[in-house]
Each structure stands twice: as structure tokens, then as C-alpha cells.
């Protein structure tokens, strides 16, 4: 069940991306789907920027969940496991692009953010993911993936040739159409991959009648562990937050206050992960413990970007822009450690069993 939900997230990620592009392109008065780039929908100063960044970030978050589903579906396939990691890289690359390095509108003098936008827009993880499908599959999916690579590369080369015209506010005929052929081709491949893995899962269930029961029990165990893990860490942050804001920030400044809080949260994370793994007797299976961490991470992001932002009255892009670059970067690293900690903590009993 958990694997099925995670794989469906891949389909939802593509639907959110394409729907956002179409919807915001319609809302942006004067925008041309044929001649203007997708990046212009969230360029600095555009009326659709906040909406696009928020929804594209949601799409990338769903992509991370999909990557977990691919990992859980990999079986003995090393190529699929590596593909899951490249899909995470794709999502991380995209999140940085949407939130930190939007381009400027046409005619505005380019700055550092435009240079970084061009670099992150290349996103090599997309081609790496599709290339790994060529290795992982032996049927029609291999040939479809090869065709998708060609569909991605040729229009992308054409689109990048217009970068100079874009900066100089010159006409860019067919730029938007060719870029969308490439990007929509990637989104379609992602949907196909999700469907292929879902069908493989259904086939396994038919050949092994007890598989569904085992997966349901595993999912409930993972869900319970992930929710408890989230509540403990979120609760600790909720308690430390007022202390940081009311006591530490006035004395040491925002950056130092957040850096002082980090080791405390790290210790709480380690202790919480160890306690939950022991208390719920979670097996040392990577998929189960990774599922626990990913569920907790998704809940943490939802809590961070809904409740906390609603209380502070900020949009996601404004919230990200307001974070200190040093302590903010460490915070995002801590989120990764938070998700991975259930795997990193090893019980003594697990070690004995392996011996």
C-alpha cells in the first residue's frame, strides 16, 4: 500500500507541474506559450511568480516521495536504486531553482541569480534518471526511454540557443513550444515509469497472495513510526522556538541563535529515532526505516509551510528568502539528516542478528 501511494506521487507530481504551467500561463496576461520560456512564469516581478514557485515546489516534493517508491520497488536492481537517488537529485535541483534562483524579467540587467538560474536549469539528473531506465529495463521501456532522451536533448539545445535573445529582450520565436516539448516529454516519461512499476507490483501480488497483507502491515507500522517521529521533533522545535526568538536572538542575533539550536535538535533527533526504532521494534530493513523518515519529513514540510507560514503571514518564497544563508543551509541539511536518521541509528540487537 505504501509503495503504491508513493508511486502515485510520481503521477501527481507531473500533473501538478503541467497544470501549473498551463494555468499560470493563462493567468499571466500577454504571456505566449509558443514564444516564452516556462522560467518567465516565475521570473522576479511577474504576477504569477508566487503561485508558480509554490506549486512547482509541491511538484518537487511529490517527486521526492516518488523516488522513495522507486527505491522500494527496485528489488535487486541496482540501476533502479541509483535512479531513485537521481530523482531525488532532480527534485532538490528544482527546489533550489524555483526558490533561490529565479531569472529576471526580459530587459532587466542580468545578475548572479540569472547566472545560477542558467546553471541549475540544465539539471543533469533528468537525463541520468532516464538513462538508468535504459539499463534497468529490457523491454519496450528501454526503447521508450531512448526516444525520450532524444525528445529532451534536441529541443533543449534549441531552447538554450535563445539565452542571449532572452537577456537582450529580443524575440524568441518557438522558444516556449520547443522547451515544453522537452519538459512535457520528461513528465510523460515519469508517468509511464510510475505506471510500469505499479503494474509490476500488481503482478507480484497476484503471484504471491500474502504480499498485500504483509505490505499493509508494513505500511501501518511505517506510518505509525513516521507520525510519532514527526510529532516528537516538531514538538521539540515548537518548544525551543520561543526560547530562541525571545531569548537567544536579542542577545546573539538570528544566525547565531539558530546555529546554537542546531546541535540540540540533532541530539533530540538521534534520541527520538533510536527510541522509536526500539519501541516499535522496527526491523533493520532500509525500506521500512527510510519510509519512516520520509513520512516524518513530508509531515515536517507540511507543518513548516502551512501552520508556521500561516501564523507568520508569509509566502513560501518570502519565507525562504528571509532565512539566513548560513543557518538556513544548515537547516536544510538537518532536514536530510532527520529523514535519514532512522537508517543511521543501528540497534545493538540488529548488529547481533547480522553477526
MOSUL-V805140 format. One record per backbone hydrogen bond with DSSP energy under -1.0 kcal/mol. CO is the residue of the C=O (numbers start at 1). NH is the residue of the N-H. Records with the same first field share a line. If there is no record, write none. Layout:
BEGIN
CO = NH + NH
END
This chain:
BEGIN
1 = 5
2 = 6
3 = 7
4 = 8
5 = 9
7 = 10
8 = 12
9 = 13
10 = 14
11 = 15
12 = 16
13 = 17
14 = 18
15 = 19
16 = 20
17 = 21
18 = 22
19 = 23
20 = 24
21 = 25
22 = 26
23 = 27
24 = 28
27 = 29
28 = 31
32 = 36
34 = 177
38 = 41
39 = 42
43 = 46
46 = 49
48 = 52
49 = 53
50 = 54
51 = 55
52 = 56
53 = 57
54 = 58
55 = 59
56 = 60
57 = 61
58 = 62
59 = 63
60 = 64
61 = 65
62 = 66
63 = 67
64 = 68
65 = 69
66 = 70
67 = 71
68 = 72
69 = 73
71 = 74
74 = 77
77 = 81
78 = 82
79 = 83
80 = 84
81 = 85
82 = 86
83 = 87
84 = 88
85 = 89
86 = 90
87 = 91
88 = 92
89 = 93
90 = 94
91 = 95
92 = 96
93 = 97
94 = 98
95 = 99
96 = 100 + 101
103 = 44
105 = 108
111 = 115
112 = 116
113 = 117
114 = 118
115 = 119
116 = 120
117 = 121
123 = 126
124 = 128
125 = 129
126 = 130
127 = 131
128 = 132
129 = 133
130 = 134
132 = 136
133 = 137
139 = 142
140 = 144
141 = 145
142 = 146
143 = 147
144 = 148
145 = 149
146 = 150
147 = 151
148 = 152
149 = 153
150 = 154
152 = 156
153 = 157
154 = 158
155 = 159
156 = 160
157 = 161
159 = 162
160 = 163
162 = 166
163 = 167
164 = 168
165 = 170
166 = 169
172 = 175
174 = 178
175 = 179
176 = 180
177 = 181
178 = 182
179 = 183
180 = 184
181 = 185
182 = 186
183 = 187
184 = 188
185 = 189
186 = 190
187 = 191
188 = 192
189 = 193
190 = 194
191 = 195
192 = 196
193 = 197
194 = 198
195 = 199
196 = 200
197 = 201
198 = 202
199 = 203
200 = 204
201 = 205
202 = 206
203 = 207
204 = 208
208 = 211
210 = 214
211 = 215
212 = 216
213 = 217
214 = 218
215 = 219
216 = 220
217 = 221
218 = 222
219 = 223
220 = 224
221 = 225
222 = 226
223 = 227
224 = 228
225 = 229
226 = 230
227 = 231
228 = 232
229 = 233
230 = 234
231 = 235
232 = 236
233 = 237
234 = 238
235 = 239
236 = 240
237 = 241
240 = 244
241 = 245
242 = 246
243 = 247 + 248
244 = 249
248 = 252
249 = 253
253 = 257
254 = 258
255 = 259
256 = 260
257 = 261
258 = 262
261 = 265
262 = 266
263 = 267
264 = 268
265 = 269
266 = 270
267 = 271
268 = 272
269 = 273
270 = 274
271 = 275
272 = 276
273 = 277
274 = 278
275 = 279
276 = 280
277 = 282
285 = 289
286 = 290
287 = 291
288 = 292
289 = 293
290 = 294
291 = 295
292 = 296
293 = 297
294 = 298
295 = 299
296 = 300
297 = 301
298 = 302
299 = 303
300 = 304
301 = 305
303 = 308
306 = 310
307 = 311
308 = 312
309 = 313 + 314
315 = 319
316 = 320
317 = 321
318 = 322
324 = 328
325 = 329
326 = 330
327 = 331
328 = 332
329 = 333
330 = 334
331 = 335
332 = 336
333 = 337
334 = 338
335 = 339
336 = 340
337 = 341
340 = 343 + 344
341 = 345
347 = 351
348 = 352
349 = 353
350 = 354
351 = 355
END
